[in-house]
Amino acid sequence: MLRQQRHSLALASRDYFHEWRISICFVLALAAVLGPMLVLFGLKFGIVGAMVEELVEDPLKREVRPVGSGRYDRAWIDRLRKREDVDFIVPRIRSIASTLSVSSEQAGRILQFEVIPSAPGDPLLDPQRPAPSGLDKVVLSASAAKKLQVAAGDRVEGSLLRQYNGRRERVSLPLQVAAIAPATAFSRDGLFASVALVEALEDFRDGHAVPALDWEGVTVVRDRHYTGFRLYARSIYDVAALQDSFERSGIDVRTRAADIESVRRMDRTLSAIYWAIALIGLGGFSLSLGASLWANVDRKRRELSVLRLVGFHTGEIILFPVVQGLYTAFFGWALACGIYGAAAWSINFMLAPQLESTQKICRLLPEHYAAALAITAGASMLAAILAGIRAARVEPSEGLREI
Amino acid sequence: MPASTPETIYQLKDVAKTRSSNGYTFGLRVPSLRICRGEKIALIGESGCGKSTLLDLLAFILQPSDAGDFSFCAGAAGTVDIGAAWRRQKRNRLAALRKAHMGYVMQTGGLLPYLNIYDNINLSRRMLGMPADDTVENLARELGLVRHLHKLPDALSTGERQRVAIGRALAHRPAIIIADEPTASVDPFAAEKIMSLFIGMVEERNITVIVASHAWRHIKQLGLRRLAHHTRRSADGRMIETVVSG
């Protein structure tokens, strides 16, 4: 029995390649529909993918910033830190107190830096490099490091000033640059410091004593309150819910929820447009494939009748258009992939100057190619089986007499 | 071979086929027909008299409208009730019978354009899984086709293509060969040559043959039994019925 099927397969293949001109027409017709569909999907996937990636990659999009200053204690901050949808949180102090004058031997001048409270796991910092720690290890923003002409491991000198009891008091603070933050993380001159160091700076400015640094002043602060926090949601999809939750408890926050929502809406819109076009395309494609296979069976009625006459079974006759349909599907798909490849390359090449090096505006994953092949093969098989059943139904005596 | 009655291959009793088109009715009625092994049957008549209809019925490629008794016996398979097989739409069973026991020569070759001459002649042998021996070469030599074996049918003349068709019908050593006007498309001189070559080869192999032709003159001298048939027209000319028996 299997011999017979192999024979059918061999005959169908011989026929297909013997009539290569017509076969090429079928393949071209298929590729002409499938190729642009792949390009369309590649664009949709590439554009939306790039936008979503940008959202996901960029920690600033996950930031939840309180508006104005509040009064938060450590326990409240700790409770927030335990929330599932919170990736990172550190308390902030009054912004007036969170600056520091820094100088380096290399630069020979004093610069005023914004001090940002940080901790291990800070989304703005490179997780591979050391985080700020203790009262002396800090991370400089890229622009700050450039102005000071320092690199990781160098030492810098911080100094701060307070008006205390009518006197101006200046203390100096030896610091070590633990790492330089990525340029994309923070564009201004900034210094990432541990929460302990930030608290020390505030205490000093408020006239309190900081025993750990031997700074004198009135009483040591016990019951500490913070005016704000730096908070990053676990993912962009948690931002809107976090914002809601803050607003419900009376804390006004600013987020990029609107941006995120607009990208997601764009994704949905583009997807809907794509699927509308894809469905119409798929319909047209199936019709054209079905029509061509159907017409082909009609054209070959006489030859199929001859096969019937020499004793081919119904199944073996149906195998004929099926095998040929699969050839068309495979070659058409391969050609469509070629068309897509050329189109995607040109699109990406033309838009390259406007994109980051790794970004591609038109791209497909291997599974997309596989899905395209599966759909094409499935559609052609269905059309071929229908056409084949029709072919097998023809009484051989009818087909034989037609010339 | 015992001297008793030769083995019956076809046995038809009250088999009929009626076809209608454009208000005309064509009917073929076979009250009784028996064809024995080794017989050479000729079916002579003008086109449209129902020759092809009878051949199609005998080749199991046309469903009879009415089959009182229609049996076929080919060697080891025993007797098969063809009428019943049609009623039960056992098309694959009929195809298998054709494949194993029948060769068919069509009016216009009916070769597969994508196979070379060798593969065309070898088609039925390959379907039956017969060994690749020198059968095809020998047939080609007898039919004068050796130098064409590796060409495609397109490259051959009509007469050569008919000879290929004869080779294909013979290659798997069927019990019966049915030939529908096998020489109608070639010139009379070539037709006579091909026909006598064909009948000679069939005779040599003791194959039952049923040939339809419109020219009795060609085959008279080849010793074929002519099936009696007469055609009747109804008064208004809208109904044509042919009755065949033998």
Interface residues (C-beta under 8 A of the other chain):
Chain A: R3 Q4 H7 L11 R14 D15 F17 H18 E19 R302 E303 V306 L307 R308 L309 V310 G311 F312 H313 T314 G315 E395 P396 S397 L400 R401 I403
Chain B: S52 D56 A59 I61 L62 Q63 R91 N92 A95 A96 L97 R98 K99 A100 M102 Y104 M106 T108 G110 L111 L112 P113 Y114 L115 L123 S124 R126 M127 G129 L152 R168
